Amino acid sequence: MSNHQLSQDTQGILLLCGSFGKSRNHSPQPLSLREYNLLAAALRSHQMTPAHLLAPDGEQKLCSLNHSLDNQRIIELLQRGFLLTLSLEKWRSQGLWIVSRSDRHYPQRLKQHLKYLSPPILYGVGNLELLNKGGLAIVGSRNVNEAVLSYTQQLAHISAQQNIQVISGGARGIDKCGMLSCLEAGGTTIGVLANSLGKASLESDYRQSLDEDRLALISPYDPEAGFHVGNAMGRNKYIYALADYAVVISASFNKGGTWSGAVEALKKLPNIPVFVCQNSQNQGNMELLKLGAKPFPEMSGKLDLLDILKPGETEDAVEVEQMALDFAVNLTPENPAPTPIYVDVNPTPTEAPNVSPSPELSEAKIDVSMDIYQAVLPIILTHLQEPIDAKNLAKLLDVQYNQIQAWLKRAIEDGKVTKLTKPVRYVSSECNR
């Protein structure tokens, strides 16, 4: 992994967001996800990418952007080329690879489900292609008894036997038990780590599976970062977003990463069903059921996981959902929509005088329209960190004025956007608090 193997955009994003060696605890601090999204939106509005900031006139281009970040801090971050080179050499020796949101190898599932909350950089080791395979997230507490670990092992074995990939967090207890049990049964696994990726890549538990391309270990955090509670909480959404379904084996009520990750998924990732093991002795599990999680049955006889995980799912529903997800893949600050988008759910008689669309087609259009709104909303919000009027917002997004008005109206109803007056402007509700 030398510099020439990374795209210019990825190098730029690494310099802006990455931590290297002894600089980790010193100024300037790398950009946070929110800060990077602000800069990426400003770049996109000028039809630029992070690579443009590495050009000889990069500083001049940076100063031409309209954003709220400190330009001097950005310049100092971009001047860390030597530290980046040293870090890349170390990571290469550990077999690590790096992808950024601008790379075609970046997992589409993160963009589909998280949009602008996708991490700018992913560090990893192992089979990169597994990241778009989906599968079953198996998560749970660190401190559990042997009976719970045995249940986890059995579920992971069944997953492997039925060719369902296991995704987990690599932490001690249920996470690691699920991962290793799936690998033991010949399956494939993704581990989303909160810390010490470089160290984990050398562990004997993982080496054979890495060599056989049946494992990918990834982290959105510095490969040498130690454990941090915030990172452990923050990576939970990536576990769910890479999966098709999730099973919570054991959760402590109202505390710990398993609980917070499951609650976050139930609220913010509605397309990913969250199941929970039925255990009346575990208050956390019972409370998750009350919050909308689905009950997962006991292990008995021949268990067909797909019959449990997606009962009654039709091919048409899958096709409609995939259409919307495919559209959403490119809707990030680095990948704007290529053409104006307008979906007329209810065409006027002059547009279709003698046609009465079937109920099935009308329903499909409505579903896709709703998904498109959900897909473009994060992009709209990145432009509403500061108040802006609808006309200029429509120009920035290259969409019709009527369409941006419709989206803004719905965003206001959803509580995502606040409308200001005198003059009329719009701003993200998060920024207006």
Buried (B, 14 or more C-beta within 10 A) or exposed (E): BEBEEBBBBBBBBBBBBBBBBEBEEEEBEBBEBEBBBBBBBBBBBEEBBBBBBBEEEBBEBBEEBEBEBEEEBBBEBBEBEEBBEEBBEBBBEBBBBBBBBBBEEBBBBBBBBBBBBBBBBBBBBBBBEBBBBBBBBBBBBBEBEEEBBEBBBEBBBBBBBEEBBBBBBBBEBBBBBBBBBBBEBEBBBBBBBBBBBBEBBEEEEBEEBBEEEBBBBBBBBBBBBEEEEEBBBBBBBBBBBBBBBBBBBBBBEEEBBBBBBBBBBBEBBEEBBBBBBEBEEBEBBBBBBEEEBBEBEEEEEEBEBBEBBEEEEEEEBEEBBEBBBEBBBBBBBBBBBEEEBEEEEEEEEEEEEEEEEEEEEBBBBBBBBBBBBBBBBBBBBBBBBEBBEBEEBBEBBEBEEEBBBBBBEBBBEEEBBBBEEEEEBBBBBEBEE
